[in-house]
């Protein structure tokens, strides 16, 4: 049975992880709101790599937050829920971008975002289970 301090520290850890997620989502939408924002470089598909990387980072943050929030949940169920949430957020981001001058909304960007979230979930599922109290 956990004492009050252990529960409070666990709750603070959960809150901190979700605040990281919220901050990262805020950064994504801040960048999406920049008119005419372009990825530097000249090679083709650099924007798809950027989308995949960006949403892989989000997927890892959401995986960690979900793991702290629901430690007893099935890892596969958690991964599917997180992937669905990340993909849905990516769709909202693409729709949001369609209203920003100089930006466009692209289904292939959404697919790259979802790929990034998928990679993060594969990473999460490949990690060894956490020990109790770790």
Secondary structure, 3 states (H helix, E strand, C coil): CCCHHHHHHHHHHHHHHHHHHHHHHHHHHHHHCCCCCCCCCCCCCHHHHHHHHHHHHHHHHHHHHHHHHCCCCCHHHHHHHHHHHHHHHHHHHHHHHCCCCCCCCCHHHHHHHHHHHHHHHHHHHHCCCCCCCC
